[in-house]
Structures are given as structure tokens and as C-alpha cells.
Amino acid sequence: MAKMTMHQELDMLRKEVETLKKQKAEEEKKKRLEAQKAEEEKALVIAEAQEEAEEIMHSIEEGKMDAKETLDELLNTIKKDYENLSPTSAIVLFALGAAFGHALSSK
């Protein structure tokens, strides 16, 4: 091999440094893109989780309203039955309730 001059060695080193800088810039760009992609995926997952949570809360609220309506209907039915109950029937129901309560408390 022929000997290289100092200028040739410097040129070769400059080219090598430029190549390494380009590689480093490409790697950093790749890392930034991967980080950005990960952030976007994370944001998407969070958004989906929030939507699911809102749907669950909405269904819970609907369930509460349905239960309240059903309970109100039951109370109204009991109230109407009580208002239309004859005194004799009321005494019989009271006696049955007392007997049932006594039977439960004695066990």
C-alpha cells in the first residue's frame, strides 16, 4: 500500500466523522418517531378507556333510575293495596306478621 499523506488521512477522517454524524442523526430521528408513536398509542388507549368508563357510568346511572322507578311503582302498589284493605284483612295481616316475626326470632 502506498503511504497516505496527512491531508488524505484528514479527508478520510472527515468523511468518517460525517458518516457517523449522519448515522447518529438517523438513529435519533428513529428514536423520536418511535417515542412519538408510543405516545400516540398511549393517548389512544387512554381515550378508549375514558370512553368505556363513561359508558359504564352511564349504564350505572340508567340502572339507578330503573331501580328507583321500580321501587316507586312497588311503593305505590303497596300504598294503594293498604288504602283499599278492609279492617278485618288488616288485623289478619298484622297477626300473620306478628306470628311470622315471633317464629323467626325464636329460632
Buried (B, 14 or more C-beta within 10 A) or exposed (E): EEEEEEEEEEEEEEEEEEEEEEEEEEEEEEEEEEEEEEEEEEEEEEEEEEEEEEEEEEEEEEEEEEEEEEEEEEEEEEEEEEEEEEEEEEEEEEEEEEEEEEEEEEE
